[in-house]
Amino acid sequence: MNDDRRNDRRPDGSLKKKNPTTTIGAFIVVVVLLVIGTLAFNAIRDKCQFDQQNESAASSDTKAAALVAGASQ
């Protein structure tokens, strides 16, 4: 009934050392995911701002074209 996976102690009573490679690897993965998420968020936000600016410019161009078309008839 000895489960070595749950036992953090060696037979001599000292604690097992954790593998630092796993910790560093997990840290790097988290940092990379945060950077990718930040880049995606900024790209989406900038695209929305760009679309809003172009929408307002396009609507004013459409109104001006409608006035010109109405005046020519």
N, C-alpha and C positions, 0 to 999 in steps of 0.2 A: 504494500500500500504506500510505498515511497514514490511520490511524484516529483521527479527532479526538475520539471519545468516550473513548478511553483516554488521550489526551494531556492532562495537566493544565497544560501550559505554553502560553503565548501565543506567537505568532510572535516577539515581542520578547524572549522568554526569561523573562518574569515568570510567576508562578503565577496560575492562575485563582482568584478568591475563591469560596468556597462560599456558597450561598444560605442566609442565616440563617432565612428564612421556613420552609423545609422542616424545619430542625432544631427550631425552636420548635413547629411543627405536630405533629411526631412526639412531642415532649416532652409537649404537651398531651394528645394521644391516650393516651399511656401513663399519665399521671396520672389521666385520667378512667376508664380501664379499671381501675386500681388502686382507685379510690374505689368504683366499682360492685361490684367483686369483694369488697371489704371489707364493704360493706353487705349483699350477698347472704350472705356467710359468717356475719355476725352474726345475720341473720334466721333462717338455718337452725339455727344453734346455739341461739338463744333458743327456737325452736319445739320443738326436741328436748328442751330442759330443761322447757318447759311441758308437753309430752306426758308426760314421765316423772313430773312432779308430779301431773298429773291421773290418770295410770294408777294410781299408788299410792293416791290418794284414792278412785278408783273401785273398786279391788279391796277396800279396807277397807269401803266402803259395801256392796259385794256380799256380803262375809262377814257383816256385821251383818244384812243383809236375810235371808240364809240362816239365821242363828241365830234370828231372830225368826220366820221361817216354820216352822222346825223346832220351835220351842217352842210355837207355836199349834196344832200338829197333835196 
